């Protein structure tokens, strides 16, 4: 259908639209007009993605003299593929109406592991190994050696991509990761480097949060994105956690042991270069005297993760004299590792700020704040000079330098916490030193400053007024939408007691009580016995955890779906905020019941906070949460669930029901603002 929102003709690829989708587009359009940031909450399953894509691509088409670029950030690769599939459908619809005028270039960008087509590199197990395998074949010094000696292995796809030069471009179209791999095989070009190159010219870019929020990745991928861009953070209810994790570092004993091995290997390489090619080390020294700003001139295959914290003006400074020489820098890192090993030898939990930590480090190891600031880039420079391609083997020393640069750069918003053991196994020594970021706005501030409009959206942004305070920004639009339903098909319940009337809670002092564990187990078993087909269990606080192995989790999901499809039913245990809970749709019979063990509220017993927790739930859940469904025991919850499932099993005319909630093109044209407000709010 095609309709007007103020001065924009919107192309929407379906015959009917939800009222909340129309309202969502209207608010989004006003935010784009104001060139400001916005917060939009719309319930899960109401078509946020297609509403966003339809409005923003139509907005760009209506203003050809001032086009906007769409940067769409997703949490998982699965969500990225879904978004690109929706965009492909929309693009085909727009092309039928507008022909060549609707042509766009839309690219999905992911890691080498998801885009590489070289079988030798793909044979390795994890992402870091794939990155290192790629570097072994594409680094500039490897290619230079191959030019002199044909027996040196290189990547044929990268070589062909480089030979193609400026003609290595993608024609207009929407490219999923699979499309990019297929196009790369057809042309003989590397899909990863092709996608990275085309990101600068594409009208729509779909990639992970980390490409904008993690300074190490954003510094090499997103640094040249234009200001006239609209950035979408989809499923952004945990965006503050993503920002905090991007600037937090954990150091364990294994990290320090690995860092020592890395330093020994680097020292051997330095001695070897001194004997065979001392000129390279002298050239590096002279370059460091002038400053670190040369990293922008590196070949695309040599670029490494960018600095986690350094602003551009510091990169122009000369590197401190005590780390300019390679052997001196290695000695400084050895002293840093030794100091951190000493700090981990503690029996008590310790906490201190960055200023106190740096002062202590300076006193005991003689390393000052300015030296720490430059550790990450100095390591990068040294690894390039030593022509190290096995970057996966040097992850430990990278972590140490990451930690050093962050602790040397920031004086506020961080804490250093040292714990001697894991809470879950206090009898096993497993010390960990964490640089913990407390201020989510530090990572996202460059995004708000740089781009014209940033849209933060999700099915659950409640309480919506909390996000501007957490992320330190001022939205021009902040709106929450309710869900249009033809019948009451949601039945939220709050269970606080088992059938034996003992309270159930994941509170720290109760979670290991046998009575609590037994009641949680009985709740799961009894609910599973009455719910047809499959139910999904999401465990908060990571008590039940899906496996971290992607292949194993994918197989488990496939088998879960098979069991539900054949009518046997199944239970899927996943972790809240995990890849499955965030990125996989459990629609129809795959998610008839969701149980969340534990409530993600802090300090629920505070006399000031306890009564307002209910109002912080999303409006579309609150509208179905009855007083009679609060403070239930297991047997009461079972009774309510049985009655609800009987009601849902009654014959229902889907076609007749949808006409009550979905708007046709004629309905949209008749809508006035007053009638829309009455329908939505």
C-alpha positions in Angstrom: 0.0 0.0 0.0 1.0 3.6 -0.6 0.0 6.5 1.7 1.0 10.0 2.8 2.5 10.9 6.2 2.5 14.7 6.1 4.8 15.6 3.0 6.3 12.0 2.6 4.8 9.3 0.4 5.3 6.1 2.3 5.7 2.8 0.4 4.6 -0.1 2.6 4.8 -3.6 1.1 1.7 -5.1 2.8 -2.0 -4.5 2.1 -2.8 -3.7 5.7 -1.1 -1.9 8.6 -1.4 -1.8 12.4 -2.5 1.5 13.8 0.6 1.5 16.1 2.8 1.0 13.0 1.3 4.1 11.4 1.7 6.1 14.7 5.3 4.8 15.0 6.1 6.1 11.5 4.5 9.5 12.2 6.6 10.0 15.4 9.8 8.8 13.6 9.1 11.2 10.7 8.8 14.1 13.2 12.1 13.1 14.8 13.8 13.1 11.3 12.4 16.5 10.5 13.7 17.9 13.8 17.1 16.3 13.1 17.2 15.0 16.6 17.3 11.7 18.5 14.3 9.7 19.6 13.1 6.8 21.8 10.2 4.6 20.5 8.8 1.6 22.3 6.4 -0.7 20.3 5.4 -4.2 21.4 7.2 -7.3 20.1 5.6 -8.7 16.9 3.9 -5.5 15.7 6.3 -5.0 12.7 8.8 -2.4 14.0 11.5 -3.4 11.5 9.3 -3.0 8.3 7.9 0.3 9.7 11.4 1.7 10.3 12.6 0.6 6.9 9.5 1.8 5.0 9.5 5.2 6.6 13.2 6.0 6.3 13.7 4.7 2.8 10.6 6.6 1.7 11.8 9.7 3.5 15.1 9.5 1.6 13.2 9.1 -1.7 11.1 12.1 -1.0 14.2 14.3 -0.4 16.6 13.4 -3.3 18.6 16.6 -2.9 19.4 15.9 0.7 19.6 12.1 1.0 20.0 10.4 4.3 22.0 7.2 4.9 20.5 4.5 7.1 22.7 2.7 9.6 20.7 -0.2 11.1 22.4 -1.8 14.1 21.2 -5.2 15.3 22.2 -7.5 18.2 22.8 -10.8 16.3 23.6 -12.1 12.8 20.1 -13.8 12.7 18.4 -10.4 13.3 20.7 -8.8 10.6 19.6 -11.4 8.0 15.9 -10.9 9.0 16.3 -7.1 8.5 17.9 -7.5 5.1 15.2 -10.0 4.0 12.5 -7.4 5.0 14.4 -4.7 3.1 14.6 -6.9 0.0 10.8 -7.3 0.1 10.3 -3.6 0.5 12.8 -2.7 -2.2 11.1 -5.0 -4.7 7.7 -3.3 -3.9 9.3 0.2 -4.3 10.8 -0.8 -7.6 7.4 -1.9 -9.0 6.1 1.7 -8.3 9.1 3.8 -9.0 11.4 1.8 -11.3 15.0 2.9 -11.4 14.3 5.8 -9.0 14.0 3.3 -6.2 17.5 1.8 -6.7 19.5 1.6 -3.5 22.6 -0.2 -2.3 22.0 -2.1 1.0 24.9 -4.1 2.5 25.1 -6.3 5.6 28.5 -6.3 7.3 29.7 -9.0 9.7 33.0 -10.6 10.8 35.4 -12.5 8.5 34.0 -15.7 10.0 30.6 -15.0 8.5 31.9 -13.6 5.1 35.1 -15.4 4.3 35.0 -17.8 1.3 38.6 -19.1 1.5 38.3 -22.8 2.6 41.8 -22.7 4.2 40.9 -19.9 6.5 37.4 -21.2 7.3 38.8 -24.5 8.4 39.8 -22.8 11.7 37.4 -22.9 14.7 36.7 -19.5 16.2 36.5 -15.9 15.0 40.0 -14.9 16.3 41.6 -17.8 14.4 39.7 -16.8 11.2 41.0 -13.2 11.6 44.5 -14.4 12.1 44.3 -16.9 9.2 43.1 -14.0 7.0 46.0 -11.8 8.1 48.5 -14.6 7.4 47.5 -14.5 3.8 46.7 -10.8 3.2 49.2 -8.8 5.3 51.3 -6.4 3.1 54.6 -8.0 4.1 53.3 -11.5 3.2 52.1 -10.3 -0.2 55.5 -8.6 -0.8 57.3 -11.9 0.1 54.9 -13.7 -2.3 55.8 -11.4 -5.1 59.5 -12.4 -4.7 58.7 -16.1 -3.9 55.6 -17.7 -5.6 55.6 -20.5 -3.0 54.5 -18.1 -0.2 50.7 -18.7 0.2 48.3 -15.8 -0.3 44.5 -15.4 -0.7 43.5 -15.6 -4.3 40.2 -13.8 -3.5 41.9 -10.9 -1.9 44.5 -10.7 -4.7 41.8 -10.6 -7.4 39.9 -7.9 -5.3 43.0 -5.8 -5.2 43.7 -6.3 -8.9 40.2 -5.1 -9.8 40.9 -1.8 -8.0 38.2 0.8 -8.4 36.1 -1.5 -10.5 35.5 -3.8 -7.5 32.1 -2.4 -6.6 28.7 -3.9 -5.9 25.9 -3.0 -8.3 22.7 -1.6 -6.7 20.6 -4.1 -4.8 20.1 -5.5 -1.3 22.8 -7.9 -0.2 22.5 -10.4 2.6 25.6 -12.1 3.9 24.7 -15.1 1.7 24.3 -12.9 -1.3 27.7 -11.3 -0.6 29.4 -14.7 -0.4 27.7 -15.8 -3.6 28.8 -12.6 -5.4 32.3 -13.0 -4.1 32.6 -16.5 -5.5 31.1 -15.5 -8.8 33.6 -12.6 -9.3 36.5 -14.2 -7.4 36.6 -11.2 -5.0 36.9 -11.3 -1.2 33.3 -10.5 0.2 34.6 -9.2 3.5 36.9 -6.5 2.1 34.4 -5.7 -0.6 31.6 -5.2 2.0 34.0 -3.0 4.1 34.8 -0.9 1.1 31.1 -0.5 0.0 29.9 0.4 3.5 31.0 4.0 2.8 28.9 4.3 -0.4 25.8 2.2 0.6 22.4 3.8 1.2 21.6 1.3 3.9 24.2 -0.5 6.1 23.1 -3.3 8.5 25.6 -4.4 11.1 26.2 -5.2 14.8 26.1 -2.7 17.7 29.8 -3.1 18.2 30.6 -1.4 14.9 29.4 1.9 16.3 29.6 1.4 20.1 32.9 -0.4 20.6 35.7 2.2 20.0 38.2 -0.5 18.9 35.9 -1.6 16.0 34.2 1.7 15.3 37.6 3.3 14.8 38.3 1.3 11.6 34.8 0.5 10.2 32.6 3.5 10.9 35.0 6.5 11.1 34.1 7.8 7.7 30.3 7.6 7.9 28.6 10.8 6.9 26.8 13.0 9.5 23.6 13.0 7.4 22.9 9.5 8.7 20.0 8.0 10.6 21.3 5.4 13.2 18.8 2.8 14.4 19.6 0.7 17.5 17.0 -2.1 17.3 16.1 -4.3 20.3 17.9 -1.6 22.3 16.5 -2.4 25.8 20.0 -3.4 27.0 22.0 -0.8 25.1 23.4 0.6 28.3 24.9 -2.9 29.1 26.4 -3.1 25.6 28.0 0.4 26.1 29.4 -0.6 29.5 30.8 -3.9 28.2 32.5 -2.2 25.3 34.7 -0.2 27.8 35.1 -2.9 30.5 38.1 -5.3 30.7 38.6 -8.5 32.8 42.1 -9.8 33.6 42.6 -13.3 35.0 45.6 -15.3 36.0 45.5 -17.1 32.6 45.6 -13.7 30.9 48.8 -12.7 32.7 50.4 -16.1 32.0 49.6 -15.8 28.3 50.9 -12.1 28.3 54.2 -13.3 29.7 54.5 -15.9 26.8 53.6 -13.2 24.3 56.3 -10.8 25.7 58.9 -13.6 25.5 58.0 -14.3 21.9 58.2 -10.5 21.1 61.6 -10.2 22.7 62.9 -13.0 20.6 61.5 -11.4 17.4 63.1 -8.0 18.4 66.5 -9.7 18.8 66.1 -11.4 15.5 65.2 -8.1 13.7 68.2 -6.3 15.4 70.5 -8.9 13.8 68.8 -9.0 10.4 66.9 -5.7 9.8 67.8 -3.1 12.4 66.6 -0.4 10.0 63.0 -1.3 10.5 63.3 -0.7 14.2 65.1 2.6 13.7 62.4 3.7 11.2 59.7 2.9 13.7 61.5 4.9 16.4 61.6 7.9 14.2 58.0 7.6 13.3 57.0 7.4 17.0 58.9 10.6 17.7 56.6 12.4 15.2 53.4 10.9 16.5 51.0 8.0 16.0 48.7 9.6 13.4 50.2 7.5 10.6 47.9 4.6 11.3 45.3 6.0 8.9 47.6 5.4 5.9 47.9 1.6 6.5 46.8 -0.8 3.8 43.3 -2.2 4.5 44.7 -5.7 5.2 47.0 -4.4 7.9 44.5 -2.4 9.9 44.1 -3.8 13.4 41.5 -3.0 16.0 41.5 0.7 16.8 42.4 2.3 20.1 39.8 1.7 22.8 39.9 5.3 24.1 42.3 7.7 22.5 40.9 10.8 20.9 42.5 12.0 17.7 44.3 14.9 19.2 46.4 12.6 21.5 47.3 10.5 18.5 49.2 13.6 17.2 51.4 13.7 20.3 54.8 12.2 20.4 55.0 8.8 22.1 56.6 9.0 25.6 60.4 8.4 25.4 60.4 5.4 27.7 58.4 3.3 25.3 59.8 4.4 21.9 62.4 1.7 21.6 60.9 -1.8 21.2 62.9 -3.4 23.9 62.1 -0.6 26.4 58.4 -1.0 25.7 58.5 -4.8 26.2 60.2 -4.2 29.5 57.5 -1.7 30.6 54.8 -4.3 29.7 56.7 -6.9 31.7 56.7 -4.6 34.8 53.0 -4.0 34.3 52.2 -7.7 34.1 54.3 -8.3 37.2 52.4 -5.6 39.1 49.0 -7.0 38.1 50.1 -10.5 39.2 50.9 -9.0 42.6 47.5 -7.4 42.8 45.8 -10.7 42.1 47.5 -12.3 45.1 44.8 -11.1 47.5 42.3 -12.9 49.8 39.9 -10.0 50.1 37.7 -8.2 47.6 39.3 -4.8 46.7 37.9 -1.8 45.0 39.5 1.5 43.9 39.2 4.2 41.3 41.5 4.7 38.3 43.4 7.6 39.9 44.4 5.6 43.0 45.2 2.6 40.9 47.5 4.6 38.5 49.2 6.3 41.5 49.9 2.8 43.1 51.2 1.5 39.7 53.5 4.5 39.4 54.9 4.0 42.9 55.4 0.2 42.6 56.3 -0.2 38.9 57.4 3.2 37.8 54.7 3.5 35.0 53.0 6.8 34.7 49.6 7.8 33.3 50.9 9.1 29.9 52.8 5.8 29.3 49.6 3.8 30.0 47.6 5.9 27.5 49.8 5.0 24.6 50.2 1.2 25.4 47.6 0.0 22.9 48.8 2.0 19.9 52.4 1.3 20.8 51.7 -2.4 20.8 49.9 -2.1 17.4 52.9 -0.3 16.0 55.3 -2.9 17.3 53.3 -5.9 16.0 53.3 -4.3 12.5 57.1 -3.6 12.7 57.7 -7.2 13.8 55.4 -8.4 11.0 53.3 -10.6 13.4 50.4 -12.3 11.6 49.3 -14.7 14.3 47.2 -12.1 16.1 45.0 -14.8 17.8 48.1 -15.9 19.8 48.7 -12.4 21.1 45.2 -11.8 22.5 46.4 -11.8 26.1 48.9 -9.0 25.7 46.3 -7.1 23.7 43.9 -7.4 26.7 46.6 -6.0 29.0 47.3 -3.0 26.7 43.5 -2.4 26.3 43.3 -2.3 30.1 46.3 0.0 30.4 45.0 2.5 27.9 41.5 2.7 29.4 42.8 3.1 33.0 45.3 5.7 31.8 42.7 7.7 29.9 39.6 7.9 32.1 39.6 9.2 35.7 35.9 9.1 36.2 33.1 6.5 35.6 35.3 3.5 36.2 36.3 1.2 39.1 39.0 -1.4 39.4 37.5 -4.4 41.3 39.7 -7.4 42.4 37.9 -10.6 43.5 40.0 -13.5 44.8 37.4 -16.2 43.8 34.2 -16.8 42.0 31.1 -16.4 44.2 29.7 -19.7 42.9 32.8 -21.7 43.9 34.4 -19.8 46.8 36.7 -22.8 47.7 38.5 -22.6 44.4 41.0 -19.7 44.0 40.2 -17.9 40.7 41.2 -14.3 41.1 40.0 -11.7 38.6 40.8 -8.0 38.1 38.0 -6.1 36.4 38.1 -2.6 35.0 34.4 -1.9 35.2 32.8 1.0 33.4 29.8 2.5 35.2 28.9 5.2 32.7 27.1 4.0 29.6 27.1 7.4 28.1 30.9 7.3 27.5 30.6 4.8 24.6 27.5 6.2 23.0 28.4 9.9 23.3 30.4 9.9 20.0 27.4 8.4 18.2 25.0 11.1 19.5 27.5 13.9 18.7 28.4 12.6 15.2 25.1 11.6 13.6 22.1 13.6 12.7 19.4 11.3 14.2 19.8 8.3 16.5 16.7 6.1 17.0 16.6 3.8 20.1 13.8 1.3 19.8 12.6 -2.0 21.3 9.5 -3.9 22.4 10.5 -3.1 26.1 12.0 0.3 26.9 10.0 0.7 30.1 10.5 2.9 32.0 11.1 5.0 28.9 12.2 8.1 30.8 15.2 6.2 32.3 17.2 5.9 29.0 17.9 9.7 28.5 19.4 9.7 32.0 21.4 6.6 31.5 22.8 7.6 28.1 22.9 11.4 28.8 21.0 12.7 25.8 17.9 14.7 25.1 15.4 13.0 22.7 13.1 15.2 20.6 10.5 12.4 20.6 9.8 9.8 23.3 6.8 7.6 22.8 5.4 4.2 23.9 2.8 2.4 21.8 0.3 -0.2 22.9 -0.6 -3.4 21.1 -3.7 -3.9 19.0 -5.2 -7.4 19.7 -8.4 -9.0 18.4 -8.7 -11.0 21.7 -6.9 -11.3 25.0 -4.2 -13.7 24.0 -1.6 -12.7 26.6 -1.9 -13.8 30.2 0.9 -12.4 32.4 1.1 -13.8 36.0 3.4 -13.1 39.0 4.2 -16.2 41.1 5.7 -15.7 44.6 5.0 -19.0 46.4 5.2 -22.7 45.7 2.3 -25.1 46.3 3.6 -25.6 49.9 3.3 -21.8 50.4 7.1 -21.4 50.8 8.3 -18.2 49.1 10.3 -18.6 45.9 13.0 -16.1 44.9 16.4 -15.8 43.2 17.5 -13.4 46.0 21.1 -14.1 47.0 20.3 -15.5 50.5 17.4 -17.7 49.2 18.5 -19.0 45.8 20.4 -22.0 47.3 17.6 -23.0 49.7 16.4 -26.6 48.8 12.8 -25.6 49.3 13.1 -22.8 46.7 15.0 -25.0 44.2 12.3 -27.7 44.7 9.4 -25.2 44.1 11.0 -23.8 40.9 11.5 -27.4 39.6 7.9 -28.3 40.4 6.6 -25.1 38.7 8.5 -26.0 35.6 7.4 -29.7 35.6 3.7 -28.9 36.3 3.5 -26.1 33.7 5.1 -28.4 31.1 2.5 -31.0 31.8 -0.4 -28.7 30.9 1.0 -26.6 28.1 0.6 -28.2 24.6 3.7 -28.5 22.4 6.7 -26.4 23.4 7.5 -23.9 26.1 10.5 -21.6 26.5 12.2 -20.9 29.8 14.4 -17.8 30.2 16.5 -17.9 33.3 17.6 -14.6 34.7 21.0 -14.4 36.6 22.5 -17.1 34.4 21.4 -20.1 36.6 20.4 -22.0 33.5 22.7 -21.2 30.6 22.5 -22.1 26.9 25.9 -23.3 25.5 28.3 -20.8 24.2 29.0 -23.0 21.2 27.0 -21.6 18.3 26.8 -24.9 16.4 25.6 -26.8 19.5 23.0 -24.1 20.3 21.7 -24.1 16.7 21.3 -27.9 16.7 19.5 -27.7 20.1 17.1 -25.1 18.6 16.4 -27.2 15.5 15.6 -30.2 17.6 13.4 -28.1 19.9 11.4 -27.0 16.9 11.2 -30.5 15.6 9.8 -31.8 18.9 7.2 -29.0 18.9 6.3 -29.6 15.3 5.6 -33.3 15.8 3.4 -32.6 18.9 5.6 -34.1 21.5 6.5 -30.7 23.0 9.8 -29.5 24.5 11.4 -27.2 27.0 14.2 -24.8 26.0 16.4 -23.4 28.7 18.1 -20.2 27.7 19.8 -17.3 29.5 18.2 -13.8 29.6 20.1 -11.4 27.4 21.6 -14.4 25.6 21.8 -14.8 21.8 18.7 -17.0 21.8 16.5 -14.9 24.1 17.4 -11.7 22.2 17.6 -12.9 18.6 15.3 -15.8 18.0 11.5 -15.6 17.5 9.4 -18.1 19.4 6.1 -17.5 17.6 3.0 -19.8 17.4 3.5 -23.1 19.2 7.2 -22.6 19.8 6.5 -20.1 22.6 3.2 -21.0 24.2 4.6 -20.3 27.7 7.6 -18.2 28.8 8.8 -18.6 32.4 11.3 -16.0 33.7 12.9 -17.2 36.9 13.9 -14.2 38.9 13.0 -10.5 38.3 15.6 -8.1 36.9 15.0 -5.3 39.4 17.6 -4.2 41.9 16.8 -3.4 45.5 13.2 -4.7 45.3 12.8 -4.6 49.1 13.5 -0.8 49.3 10.5 0.8 51.0 10.8 3.7 48.4 11.0 1.5 45.4 8.9 -1.6 45.9 5.5 -0.3 45.0 6.6 1.4 41.8 8.1 -1.7 40.2 4.8 -2.8 38.6 4.5 0.5 36.7 7.9 0.0 35.2 6.7 -3.0 33.2 5.9 -2.3 29.5 2.4 -0.8 28.9 1.3 -3.7 26.6 2.0 -6.2 29.5 0.5 -4.0 32.2 -2.7 -3.7 30.2 -3.2 -7.5 30.5 -1.9 -7.9 34.1 -4.9 -8.2 36.4 -4.8 -7.8 40.2 -6.0 -11.4 40.6 -2.9 -12.7 38.7 -0.4 -11.2 41.2 1.2 -12.9 44.3 0.1 -16.4 43.1 1.2 -19.9 44.3 2.0 -22.7 41.8 -1.4 -24.4 42.1 -3.2 -21.1 41.5 -1.0 -20.3 38.5 -1.8 -23.8 37.1 -5.5 -23.2 37.4 -5.3 -19.8 35.7 -3.1 -21.3 32.9 -5.6 -24.2 32.3 -8.5 -21.8 32.0 -6.6 -19.5 29.7 -5.5 -22.3 27.4 -9.1 -23.6 27.2 -10.2 -20.2 26.1 -7.4 -19.9 23.5 -8.4 -23.4 22.1 -11.9 -22.1 21.1 -12.6 -21.7 17.3 -11.4 -18.3 16.1 -11.9 -16.5 12.8 -8.5 -15.0 12.0 -9.7 -13.2 8.9 -12.7 -11.6 10.6 -10.6 -10.7 13.7 -7.8 -9.0 11.7 -10.1 -6.5 10.1 -10.8 -5.1 13.6 -7.2 -4.3 14.2 -5.5 -3.8 10.8 -6.1 -0.7 8.7 -6.6 -0.9 4.9 -5.4 1.9 2.6 -8.8 3.5 2.7 -8.8 3.4 6.5 -5.4 5.1 6.6 -6.5 7.9 4.2 -9.5 8.6 6.4 -7.4 8.8 9.6 -7.3 12.2 11.3 -4.8 12.9 14.1 -7.6 12.9 16.7 -8.9 9.5 15.7 -5.3 8.1 15.6 -4.6 9.3 19.1 -7.8 7.8 20.4 -6.8 4.5 18.8 -3.2 4.4 20.1 -3.0 6.0 23.5 
